[in-house]
């Protein structure tokens, strides 16, 4: 069992490790929210541009407007990838999963799933999601997106 000192040392190590990522994400978020500098020098005007906001929103909307395509290939021989039956089955499963995950995500009063994915990828440069098996539900998965700044992967786990 770890004592308090060990926990604090490990915490400090991970805070130092993730600080550059967090600083970059917070800087990007400040630009996205158009947070103005605290003060300007005498006689200078502050110019605030919305370039980051417009870019993130355009990327998110472009991703939402794209027609998705899924393709699954299973090799029957070392040279061929045309075994249609299992490929078709997996494509149908993936489409079903995407449709159900989108419905589930929208029911919790979120923006459309693909738009939210585009937003986090464009703003943070990362995508963080959790997929949990819930066998008692009609759709046996719980799919959640997270703001990547709140996710701290443990390397080597």
LUMRO-946819 format. One line per 4 residues: number of its first residue (from 1); their letters; for each residue x, y, z of N, C-alpha, C. Coordinates in steps of 0.001 Angstrom, whole numbers, plus 524288, in hexadecimal, padded with zeros to 5 digits. Example, Ala and Ser with C-alpha at 12.3 -4.5 7.8 and 13.67 -1.06 7.14 Angstrom:
// residues 2
1 = as = 83386/7E9C6/81E78/8300C/7EE6C/81E78/83390/7F31C/81E78 | 83232/7F736/81BA8/83566/7FBDC/81BE4/83264/8001E/81EBE
//
This chain:
// residues 157
1 = xxxx = 8034E/7FB5F/80000/80000/80000/80000/80378/804DC/80000 | 8023F/8088E/7FCA8/80557/80D57/7FC2A/803E8/81124/80080 | 807EA/813B3/8028C/806BD/817AC/80687/805CF/81CF1/803E7 | 8044A/820C3/806F6/802DC/825E5/804E5/80759/82860/801E3
5 = xxxx = 80C12/827DA/803D9/8109C/82A36/8014F/81177/827DE/7FBDE | 810EA/822A5/7FB60/81186/82021/7F641/80D79/82217/7F25D | 808A3/822A5/7F427/80476/82491/7F0C9/8059F/82A17/7EEF4 | 80767/82D77/7F27F/808AD/832E2/7F111/80D3A/83323/7ED3E
9 = xxxx = 81115/82FC9/7EDE6/81592/82FAD/7EA51/813C5/82DEB/7E4E3 | 8108D/829CF/7E4A3/80E8D/82801/7DF99/80B1D/82C24/7DD0B | 807EB/82EC4/7E01C/80489/832E7/7DE08/807DC/83741/7DBA8 | 80BE3/838F8/7DE7C/80F50/83D27/7DC8B/811FA/83B87/7D775
13 = xxxx = 81383/8368F/7D723/81602/8349E/7D25F/81241/83502/7CDBF | 80D55/8335A/7CE66/80991/83380/7CA23/807DE/83909/7C8D2 | 8078E/83C66/7CCB4/8064E/841E6/7CBA3/80A8B/84449/7C834 | 80F7E/84346/7C984/813DA/84540/7C64F/813AD/842F1/7C0D5
17 = xxxx = 81273/83DDF/7C074/8125B/83B42/7BB63/80E37/83D92/7B7D0 | 8097D/83EA3/7B9DC/80527/8406F/7B6AA/804C2/8465D/7B635 | 80802/84953/7B907/807A7/84F09/7B8EB/8082B/8515D/7B375 | 80BEE/84FC0/7B034/80C3F/85212/7AAEF/80746/8513C/7A7B7
21 = xxxx = 8050B/84C93/7A800/80029/84B92/7A52F/7FBC9/84F0D/7A738 | 7FB38/84F55/7AC60/7F716/85281/7AEB3/7F7C8/85844/7AD62 | 7FC97/85A2B/7ADA3/7FD92/85FA9/7AC58/7FC0D/860D6/7A6B8 | 7FD6F/85D45/7A321/7FC03/85E12/79D9E/7F617/85E0A/79CF3
25 = xxxx = 7F37D/85A5C/79F80/7EDCE/85A0A/79EFB/7EB22/85ECE/7A15E | 7ED0C/860B6/7A5BA/7EAB8/86556/7A82D/7EBB1/86A3D/7A4EB | 7F04C/86A98/7A287/7F16A/86EFC/79F0F/7EDC5/86EE0/79A54 | 7ED19/86A38/79809/7E97E/869B2/7939C/7E3EE/86B17/79533
29 = xxxx = 7E256/8696E/799D0/7DD0D/86AA2/79BA7/7DC57/8707B/79C81 | 7E04F/87318/79E9C/7E000/878C2/79F5A/7DF75/87B81/79A15 | 7E24E/8799F/7962A/7E1D5/87BE6/790EE/7DC6D/87AC9/78EA7 | 7DA78/8760B/78F7F/7D54A/87497/78D94/7D118/87808/7900D
33 = xxxx = 7D183/878FA/7951A/7CDB8/87C3B/797E9/7CEC4/8820B/79752 | 7D2E9/88359/79475/7D469/888CB/79375/7D530/88BDE/79880 | 7D7FA/88987/79C1C/7D922/88C41/7A0FB/7DD1E/89086/79FC5 | 7DBD5/8953E/7A165/7DF1F/899BB/7A02B/7E3A5/89A1C/7A3FD
37 = xxxx = 7E801/89C4B/7A23B/7EC57/89D42/7A5CA/7EAA2/8A0F4/7AA2C | 7ED42/8A09C/7AE97/7EBCF/8A3C6/7B324/7EC52/8A9A1/7B225 | 7F076/8AB34/7AFB9/7F14C/8B0D3/7AEFA/7F494/8B1B7/7AA1B | 7F444/8B660/7A81C/7F792/8B7CD/7A3B5/7FB36/8BC2B/7A577
41 = xxxx = 7FF43/8BCD3/7A277/802D4/8C11D/7A3AC/80043/8C641/7A232 | 80206/8CA4D/7A488/7FFB8/8CF7D/7A3A6/7FFA0/8D0BB/79DD3 | 7FB23/8D27A/79BF2/7FA92/8D426/7968D/7F9B1/8CFC3/792A7 | 7F990/8CAD3/7946C/7F8B3/8C677/790D7/7F327/8C46C/79164
45 = xxxx = 7F115/8C293/78D17/7EBF7/8C033/78D32/7EC9A/8BA46/78D3F | 7E8F1/8B7A7/78FB9/7E8F9/8B1F6/78FCD/7E583/8B00C/78B5B | 7E7AA/8AC9D/7881F/7E4C5/8AA58/783CC/7E3D2/8A49D/78512 | 7DEEF/8A30D/78555/7DD91/89DA2/7867C/7DB28/89B35/781A0
49 = xxxx = 7DD9D/89718/77FA9/7DBBD/89466/77AFF/7D8D0/88F74/77C8B | 7D523/88DE3/7795E/7D249/8891C/77A79/7D3E9/884A5/776DD | 7D8AD/884D5/774DD/7DA83/880E3/7712E/7DA39/87B5D/77360 | 7DBDE/87A98/7783D/7DBE6/8755C/77A86/7D64D/8735C/77B1D
53 = xxxx = 7D2D6/876A5/77D08/7CD62/8751F/77DB5/7CAFE/87389/7787C | 7CBC3/876BA/77490/7C98C/875A8/76F67/7CBD3/870A4/76D23 | 7D0E8/86FD7/76DBC/7D36A/86B23/76BAC/7D156/8663C/76E52 | 7D100/86645/7738A/7CF07/861B3/77663/7C96D/86083/774CD
57 = xxxx = 7C62A/86488/77483/7C0B0/863B0/77311/7C02F/861B8/76D74 | 7C35E/863BC/769DF/7C333/861EE/76471/7C4C1/85C36/76413 | 7C8E6/85ABE/766CE/7CAA3/85546/766A3/7C66D/851B4/768E5 | 7C435/85337/76D57/7C022/85000/76FCD/7BB77/84F5E/76C24
61 = xxxx = 7B9D4/85389/769AC/7B55E/85342/76618/7B6A8/8504E/76117 | 7BB8B/850B9/75F46/7BD26/84DC3/75AA5/7BD07/847E8/75BC7 | 7BED2/84660/76061/7BEBB/840D3/761CA/7B91D/83EF1/7621F | 7B5B9/84217/76473/7B039/8409E/764EA/7ADB0/83FEA/75F8F
65 = xxxx = 7AF30/8431D/75BBF/7AC96/842FD/756A3/7AEAD/83EBE/75306 | 7B2CF/83C05/75488/7B510/8380B/75121/7B1D9/8330F/75127 | 7B19E/83091/74CC0/7AF18/82B74/74C51/7B324/82763/74DE0 | 7B203/82489/75207/7B5AC/82093/753D9/7B58B/81BCE/7505C
69 = xxxx = 7B9FA/81931/7501B/7BA1E/81427/74D79/7BD3E/8106B/750E3 | 7BB5F/80BA8/75140/7BE07/80798/75435/7BF42/80327/75084 | 7C3DA/800F5/75121/7C54A/7FC88/74DE7/7C86B/7F8C1/7513D | 7C6C1/7F3F3/75153/7C971/7EFDC/75442/7CAEA/7EBA2/7506A
73 = xxxx = 7CFD6/7EA25/75057/7D1AF/7E5FB/74CE2/7D3EF/7E18F/7502A | 7D261/7DCD7/74EF7/7D49B/7D831/75163/7D76B/7D519/74D2E | 7DC3C/7D3D8/74E19/7DF48/7D0F2/74A3C/7DDD4/7CB28/74A6A | 7DC86/7C90C/745E9/7DB82/7C373/7458B/7E07E/7C0A0/743FF
77 = xxxx = 7E397/7C30E/740D4/7E8C7/7C11F/73F65/7EC9F/7C56B/740A4 | 7F183/7C446/74012/7F564/7C853/7411C/7F52E/7CCB0/73D13 | 7F328/7CB95/73869/7F307/7CF82/73445/7EDC9/7D253/733C7 | 7E987/7D00D/735CD/7E44D/7D233/734DB/7E1D2/7D45D/739C2
81 = xxxx = 7DEA1/7D850/73901/7DB63/7DA7F/73D30/7D5E1/7DB2E/73B11 | 7D338/7D6DC/73A14/7CDFB/7D75C/737E3/7CA22/7D36C/73A23 | 7CAFA/7D1D0/73EF2/7C73B/7CE65/74183/7C2BD/7D1D0/7435D | 7BEAB/7D210/7404D/7BA6E/7D5E4/740F6/7B726/7D50E/745DB
85 = xxxx = 7B617/7D039/74742/7B266/7CF33/74B77/7B42A/7D160/750C5 | 7B8C2/7CFFF/752D8/7BA52/7D247/757DA/7BB54/7D829/75783 | 7BD3C/7D9E9/75312/7BE26/7DF84/7526D/7B90E/7E28C/752CC | 7B510/7E09D/7500B/7AFFA/7E331/7501B/7ADA7/7E327/75594
89 = xxxx = 7AE36/7DEC8/75854/7AC22/7DE5E/75DA5/7AEA9/7E275/76138 | 7B3CE/7E2F7/760E5/7B67F/7E6C1/76445/7B53C/7EC5B/762B8 | 7B493/7ED69/75DB7/7B2FB/7F2A7/75C12/7AD9B/7F3FB/75E46 | 7AA02/7F044/75E0A/7A4C9/7F12D/76034/7A4F9/7F1FA/7661B
93 = xxxx = 7A83F/7EF09/768C1/7A8D8/7EFC6/76E71/7AB00/7F52A/76F9D | 7AEE8/7F6E7/76CB0/7B130/7FC19/76D91/7AD43/8006F/76C7E | 7AA23/7FFE5/7683E/7A61E/803D4/7671C/7A20C/803F6/76B73 | 7A076/7FF58/76D4A/79CB1/7FF0F/77196/79EEA/801BE/7766F
97 = xxxx = 7A3D3/80084/777AD/7A642/802E8/77C42/7A66A/808DD/77BBB | 7A80B/80AC7/7773A/7A862/8106B/77666/7A308/81303/776DC | 79F14/810A7/77486/799C2/812D5/774DF/797D3/812EE/77A7F | 79892/80EAA/77D52/796BC/80E60/782BD/799DB/81200/7864F
101 = xxxx = 79EFD/81240/78585/7A22C/815C3/788C0/7A0A6/81B6F/787BF | 79F84/81CC4/782DB/79DD0/82214/78186/79894/82347/78414 | 794F0/81F97/783DB/78FCE/82055/78655/79065/82101/78C3D | 79375/81D98/78EA8/7944B/81DDB/7944A/796DE/8230C/795D3
105 = xxxx = 79AA8/824BA/792CD/79D73/82993/793E4/799C9/82E41/79362 | 79677/82E38/78F63/792D3/8328D/78E80/78E8D/832C9/792A0 | 78D02/82E52/794B9/788F1/82E3B/798B7/78AAE/830E3/79DC5 | 78FBB/83155/79E8F/791A6/833F7/7A345/792A2/839C7/7A241
109 = xxxx = 78FC5/83BEF/79E7B/78FCD/8418B/79D33/79525/84392/79B91 | 797EF/8406B/798A9/79CE8/84210/79678/79C25/843A4/790C8 | 7A016/84618/78EAF/7A023/84727/78919/7A0AC/841EA/78651 | 79FE4/841BD/78129/7A09E/83CC7/77E68/7A60F/83A80/77F78
113 = xxxx = 7A64A/83565/77FE7/7AB1C/832B6/78168/7AFAE/8341F/77DE6 | 7AEFD/833DD/778C0/7B362/834F7/7753B/7B532/83A9D/775A9 | 7B193/83E3E/7769C/7B31F/843B1/77742/7B642/84462/77C46 | 7B4A5/841C7/7806D/7B77B/84234/7855A/7BCE3/83FBF/784EE
117 = xxxx = 7BD36/83B6D/78216/7C259/83907/7811F/7C5D3/83CE7/77E30 | 7C3B3/83F54/77A17/7C6B3/84335/77721/7C858/847D1/77A7B | 7C4E4/84977/77E02/7C623/84DE0/7817B/7CADA/84C9C/784EC | 7CAC9/84817/78787/7CF2A/846CC/78B0C/7D430/845E1/78810
121 = xxxx = 7D3D0/84365/7838C/7D88C/84273/78076/7DADB/8479E/77E92 | 7D786/84B33/77CCF/7D97F/85035/77AD8/7DB71/853B4/77F41 | 7D8B9/853C8/783B2/7DA3A/85745/787FE/7DECA/85522/78B1C | 7DE9A/85035/78C84/7E28F/84DF1/78FFA/7E6C3/84ADA/78D25
125 = xxxx = 7E582/848FA/78878/7E945/845AC/785BD/7E905/84005/78786 | 7E576/83ED2/78B0B/7E4C6/8398C/78D1D/7DF06/83834/78CF5 | 7DDF4/83330/78D24/7D8A5/83149/78DE3/7D8CC/82D88/7927B | 7D578/82E66/79647/7D536/82B06/79AE4/7CFAC/828F3/79B6E
129 = xxxx = 7CF31/823D8/79B89/7CA13/82157/79C04/7CA98/81C7B/79F5E | 7C628/81AD6/7A180/7C609/815FA/7A48A/7C17C/812AF/7A289 | 7C293/80DC7/7A1A2/7BE9E/80A11/79FF7/7BE31/805F2/7A43D | 7B981/80576/7A675/7B89B/801D9/7AAC2/7B484/7FDD4/7A925
133 = xxxx = 7B570/7F8F8/7AA8B/7B1CB/7F4BE/7A96A/7AD71/7F4CF/7AD7B | 7A88B/7F530/7ABB5/7A3F7/7F52E/7AF22/7A038/7F0FD/7ACFB | 7A0F6/7EC04/7AE74/79E0B/7E7C8/7ABEA/79829/7E7E0/7ACD5 | 7964E/7EA73/7B0F2/790AC/7EA67/7B203/78D9C/7EE4F/7AEC5
137 = xxxx = 7901B/7F1E1/7ABFD/78D64/7F5B2/7A8BF/78C5B/7F394/7A343 | 7888F/7F606/7A098/78765/7F493/79B31/78C28/7F596/797BC | 78E98/7FA1A/79877/79398/7FB4D/795F4/797C5/7FA3B/79A16 | 79AA8/7F5E8/799A3/79DEB/7F425/79E06/7A307/7F727/79ED0
141 = xxxx = 7A322/7FC05/79D43/7A7CD/7FF30/79DF5/7A64D/8047F/7A01A | 7A9C4/806BD/7A31E/7A933/80C24/7A4C5/7ADDE/80F01/7A271 | 7ACD2/812A6/79EF5/7B0F3/81581/79C3B/7B0EB/81B1C/79E1B | 7B547/81CE2/7A046/7B5B3/8222E/7A257/7BA74/824E7/7A000
145 = xxxx = 7B9AC/829CB/79E67/7BE16/82D1A/79CD0/7BFA9/83074/7A175 | 7C4A0/831A1/7A1D4/7C6A1/834DD/7A60C/7CA03/83937/7A3D7 | 7CA2A/83D95/7A6A8/7CDD5/841B7/7A549/7D348/83F87/7A654 | 7D698/83F37/7A250/7DBBD/83CC4/7A2FF/7DF1D/83F42/7A73A
149 = xxxx = 7DE31/84423/7A896/7E174/8467C/7ACAC/7E075/843EF/7B205 | 7DC07/84142/7B28D/7DABD/83EB0/7B77A/7DC2E/838F1/7B791 | 7DF03/8371C/7B396/7E08C/831A6/7B330/7E67D/83151/7B39D | 7E844/82DEA/7B70C/7EDD2/82D45/7B7F8/7EF45/8278C/7B74E
153 = xxxx = 7F098/825F8/7B291/7F219/8207B/7B1C5/7F6FF/81F2C/7B4E4 | 7F705/81A88/7B722/7FBA3/818B7/7B9F2/7FED2/81582/7B61C | 80383/81757/7B508/806CB/814C3/7B131/808A5/80F81/7B343 | 80894/80BA6/7AFE6/80A70/8067A/7B162/80676/80338/7B44C
157 = x = 80192/80504/7B494/7FDAA/801E3/7B768/7FA8C/7FE8D/7B3AA
//
